[in-house]
Amino acid sequence: MIMSDFPVARSHADASVIRPEISVIIPVYNTAGTLPATIRSVCEQTFGAFEIIAIDDGSTDNSLAVLLGLAAEDSRIRVISRRNAGVSSARNMGVDMASAPLVAFLDADDLWARNKLASHIALHRDEPALAASYARIAFIAEDAEGLEGARTVSSLSPQPPRLADVLGENPVCTASNLVVRRDWFLRVGGFDERLTFAEDQEFVARLVSQGGKVDGIDGVLTGYRFSPDGLSMDLAKMHAGWRILVDRYIEDAASRAALEALYCRYLARRVLRSGGRPVRALRYVMDGLRLDARSFLAERRRGLSTVAAVLVAPLLTATMRRRLFA
């Protein structure tokens, strides 16, 4: 594997003497269009003692040039260029190079609220034994410039999520929402580089199963951007990846069916939020109800609202569906 570590300009006089308290890992692959906004959402954080490690994973567009331009303007940004090896490998490489005791992950098309890092730092200072933390997510449109105006936000578990919570409707939802202690990350082995989908969910499941406590922040701190061209929109592969994940933890058929019903509900809501075809969302609803109707309708307001939304969706245009459900 060929890797180059590009030197960057030092524009912040104090950045080289302040030891970062948190390392931000950004895997990059052909996201030149969203990179400036994503990295700006980190550089404008109210908490400034961080470093950014951006791994260009063999991009074929001008992502690397964009990264180098941004790094020349802020000394906290370090850019690594290498041949493509996948998002899990890129994140793991970033953690290996990190110098802070906490690491945060951010995908190159997502955004953070300005108080994202400050909120997580405060929680981990108050609870030093905490292995990882997450917050609530704003599901934003592909062309959104910030978290404001999101029609849908994620909920927060009333208690630290258990393994069943992570395997069902994973409350962490995306790596962009995750802050983890570096020693815990290394202890459980990082992201599974064999997985292409559900690798972030699998990591959180492994962390929880090995005794790591994960707790949430009741604030909307991450903007999760829906990109029709993104890997995350390949729901069939996501579902297949989820099944590989569950095979590692659950043997009982009834328990698997209950968890898969919840996951089908999650996929149905994802279709609606992305403006996808209503018939696809309906298929996930029918599959979920067939697998375990009681689990699908658990948290009755959430379950019934998903069914109602699927029934209404065919009457709306794709643009209207995105506005209502994203």
C-alpha positions in Angstrom: 0.0 0.0 0.0 1.3 3.4 -0.9 0.6 6.2 1.6 1.7 9.8 1.6 1.4 12.1 4.6 1.2 15.6 3.2 2.6 18.5 5.4 0.2 21.3 6.0 0.6 25.0 6.7 0.6 26.3 10.3 -1.8 29.2 10.4 -3.0 29.0 14.0 -0.1 30.1 16.2 -1.4 28.3 19.3 -2.5 25.0 17.5 1.0 23.5 17.7 1.4 24.0 21.4 -2.1 23.0 22.6 -2.3 19.2 23.0 -5.6 18.1 21.3 -8.2 16.7 23.7 -10.0 15.0 20.9 -9.1 13.7 17.4 -11.6 14.0 14.6 -11.3 11.2 12.0 -12.7 12.0 8.5 -12.6 9.2 5.8 -12.8 10.8 2.4 -13.8 9.2 -0.9 -15.0 11.3 -3.9 -16.8 13.9 -1.7 -15.1 17.1 -3.0 -18.5 18.8 -3.2 -19.4 18.4 0.5 -15.9 18.5 2.1 -15.6 22.2 2.6 -18.9 22.4 4.6 -18.1 19.3 6.5 -14.7 20.4 7.6 -15.9 24.0 8.3 -18.4 22.5 10.7 -15.5 21.1 12.7 -13.2 24.1 12.4 -16.0 26.4 13.7 -16.6 24.4 16.9 -16.8 26.3 20.1 -14.3 23.8 21.6 -11.0 24.3 19.8 -8.5 21.8 21.3 -8.9 19.2 18.5 -7.0 17.8 15.6 -8.5 16.6 12.3 -7.1 13.6 10.6 -8.5 13.3 7.1 -7.8 10.1 5.2 -8.2 10.4 1.4 -9.0 6.8 0.5 -8.0 6.9 -3.1 -10.4 9.5 -4.4 -10.7 9.8 -8.2 -12.2 13.3 -8.0 -10.4 16.4 -6.7 -11.1 15.6 -3.0 -7.4 15.5 -2.2 -6.8 18.9 -3.7 -9.7 20.3 -1.7 -8.3 18.7 1.5 -4.9 20.1 0.9 -6.3 23.6 0.3 -8.3 23.4 3.6 -5.3 22.1 5.5 -3.2 25.0 4.2 -5.6 27.3 6.0 -5.8 25.5 9.4 -2.9 23.8 11.1 -5.2 21.5 13.0 -5.9 19.5 9.8 -3.6 16.6 8.8 -4.1 15.0 5.4 -3.2 11.4 4.5 -3.5 10.1 1.0 -3.5 6.4 0.2 -4.9 3.8 -2.2 -8.5 2.8 -1.7 -9.0 0.3 1.1 -12.5 1.1 2.4 -14.0 3.3 5.1 -13.4 1.0 8.0 -9.7 0.7 7.2 -9.5 4.5 6.8 -11.1 5.1 10.2 -8.8 2.6 11.9 -5.8 4.2 10.3 -7.0 7.6 11.6 -7.3 6.3 15.1 -3.8 4.7 14.9 -2.4 8.2 14.1 -4.6 10.1 16.6 -2.8 11.7 19.6 -5.9 12.6 21.7 -7.5 10.3 24.3 -10.9 10.7 22.6 -11.7 10.2 19.0 -14.7 11.4 17.0 -15.8 10.2 13.6 -17.3 12.3 10.8 -18.2 11.2 7.3 -17.3 13.7 4.6 -20.8 14.5 3.7 -22.2 15.1 7.2 -22.3 18.2 9.4 -21.9 19.0 13.1 -23.6 21.6 15.3 -21.1 24.2 16.6 -21.3 22.8 20.2 -20.9 19.1 19.2 -17.4 18.6 20.6 -17.9 20.8 23.6 -21.0 18.8 24.6 -19.2 15.4 24.3 -16.1 16.7 26.1 -18.2 17.9 29.0 -19.9 14.5 29.3 -16.7 12.5 29.2 -15.1 14.8 31.8 -18.1 14.2 34.1 -18.1 10.5 33.4 -14.5 9.4 32.8 -15.4 5.7 32.8 -17.7 6.2 29.8 -16.5 4.3 26.8 -18.4 6.2 24.1 -21.1 8.8 23.6 -23.6 9.9 21.0 -26.3 12.6 20.6 -29.5 13.1 18.6 -29.3 13.5 14.8 -31.0 15.9 12.4 -31.8 14.1 9.1 -31.1 16.8 6.5 -31.5 17.1 2.8 -28.7 16.6 0.3 -28.4 20.3 -0.3 -28.8 21.5 3.3 -26.2 24.0 4.5 -26.8 23.3 8.2 -28.9 21.4 10.8 -31.6 24.1 10.9 -34.9 23.3 9.4 -34.7 19.5 9.6 -38.2 18.0 9.7 -37.0 14.8 11.5 -34.6 14.2 14.4 -33.6 11.0 16.1 -34.8 10.1 19.6 -32.6 9.4 22.6 -32.6 6.1 24.6 -33.9 6.8 28.1 -31.1 4.6 29.4 -27.7 3.6 28.0 -28.4 1.3 25.0 -28.2 -2.4 25.5 -27.1 -4.8 22.8 -30.7 -5.4 21.7 -31.2 -1.7 21.3 -28.1 -1.4 19.1 -29.0 -4.4 17.0 -32.6 -3.2 16.5 -33.0 0.5 15.7 -29.4 1.5 16.6 -29.8 4.8 18.4 -26.2 5.9 17.5 -27.3 5.5 13.8 -24.1 6.7 12.1 -20.4 6.9 12.8 -20.6 10.7 12.4 -22.5 10.7 15.7 -20.0 8.7 17.7 -17.3 9.8 20.1 -15.3 7.0 21.8 -12.3 6.7 24.1 -9.3 5.7 22.1 -8.2 3.1 24.6 -11.7 1.4 24.4 -11.5 1.6 20.6 -8.2 -0.2 20.5 -9.4 -2.7 23.2 -12.3 -3.9 21.2 -10.4 -3.9 17.9 -11.7 -1.0 15.9 -14.0 -1.3 12.9 -14.3 -4.6 11.2 -12.6 -4.1 7.8 -14.3 -7.1 6.3 -17.7 -5.3 6.4 -18.8 -2.8 3.8 -22.2 -2.1 5.4 -23.3 -1.9 9.0 -19.7 -1.6 10.1 -20.4 1.3 12.5 -23.4 -0.6 14.0 -21.3 -3.7 14.4 -18.6 -1.7 16.2 -21.1 -0.2 18.7 -22.6 -3.7 19.3 -19.2 -5.1 20.0 -18.3 -2.3 22.3 -21.5 -2.7 24.3 -21.2 -6.6 24.4 -17.7 -6.3 25.8 -18.9 -4.1 28.7 -18.3 -0.6 27.3 -20.9 1.9 28.6 -22.4 4.2 25.9 -24.5 7.1 26.9 -26.4 9.8 25.0 -26.6 13.6 25.0 -30.1 15.1 24.7 -29.1 17.6 22.0 -29.3 17.6 18.2 -25.5 17.7 17.3 -25.1 15.8 14.0 -26.6 16.5 10.6 -27.0 13.3 8.6 -27.1 14.1 5.0 -29.1 11.9 2.6 -27.2 11.4 -0.6 -29.0 9.3 -3.2 -25.6 8.3 -4.7 -24.1 7.4 -1.3 -23.4 3.8 -0.2 -25.8 4.2 2.7 -28.7 4.4 0.3 -28.2 0.9 -0.9 -30.7 -0.5 1.5 -30.5 -4.1 0.3 -26.8 -4.3 1.1 -27.4 -2.6 4.4 -30.0 -5.2 5.2 -27.6 -8.0 4.2 -24.9 -6.4 6.4 -27.3 -6.2 9.3 -28.0 -10.0 9.0 -24.3 -10.8 9.1 -24.0 -8.6 12.2 -27.0 -10.3 14.0 -25.6 -13.8 13.2 -22.7 -13.0 15.5 -24.9 -12.3 18.5 -28.4 -13.9 18.2 -29.2 -17.5 17.7 -32.8 -17.7 18.8 -35.1 -17.4 15.8 -37.8 -15.5 17.7 -35.4 -13.0 19.0 -33.9 -12.5 15.5 -37.4 -12.0 14.0 -38.2 -9.4 16.7 -35.0 -7.5 16.0 -35.4 -7.7 12.2 -39.0 -6.3 12.5 -37.5 -3.2 14.2 -34.8 -3.0 11.6 -37.4 -3.2 8.8 -39.2 -0.3 10.5 -35.9 1.7 10.5 -35.4 0.9 6.7 -39.0 2.0 5.9 -38.5 5.3 7.6 -35.2 5.7 5.8 -36.9 5.3 2.5 -39.4 7.9 3.4 -36.8 10.4 4.6 -34.7 10.0 1.4 -37.7 10.5 -0.9 -37.5 7.0 -2.2 -40.3 5.0 -3.8 -43.3 4.5 -1.5 -43.7 0.9 -2.6 -40.3 0.1 -1.2 -41.2 1.6 2.1 -44.4 -0.4 2.1 -42.5 -3.6 1.4 -40.4 -3.0 4.5 -43.5 -2.3 6.6 -45.1 -5.5 5.4 -42.0 -7.5 6.0 -41.7 -6.1 9.5 -45.3 -6.8 10.4 -45.0 -10.3 9.1 -41.8 -11.0 11.1 -43.1 -9.7 14.4 -46.0 -7.2 14.4 -45.7 -6.6 18.2 -42.1 -5.5 17.9 -42.8 -3.5 14.8 -45.5 -1.6 16.6 -43.5 -1.2 19.8 -43.3 2.4 20.9 -46.8 2.6 19.4 -46.5 6.2 18.3 -43.4 5.4 16.3 -44.8 2.2 14.8 -48.2 3.5 13.9 -46.7 6.7 12.5 -44.5 4.7 10.2 -47.5 2.7 8.9 -49.5 5.9 8.4 -46.6 7.6 6.6 -46.3 4.7 4.2 -50.0 4.9 3.4 -49.8 8.7 2.7 -46.5 8.7 0.8 -48.0 7.6 -2.6 -50.1 10.8 -2.6 -47.0 13.0 -2.4 -44.3 13.9 -4.8 -40.7 12.8 -4.0 -39.8 16.4 -3.1 -42.7 16.7 -0.7 -41.8 13.3 0.9 -38.2 14.4 1.5 -39.4 17.6 3.1 -41.9 15.8 5.3 -39.8 12.8 6.3 -36.2 14.0 6.1 
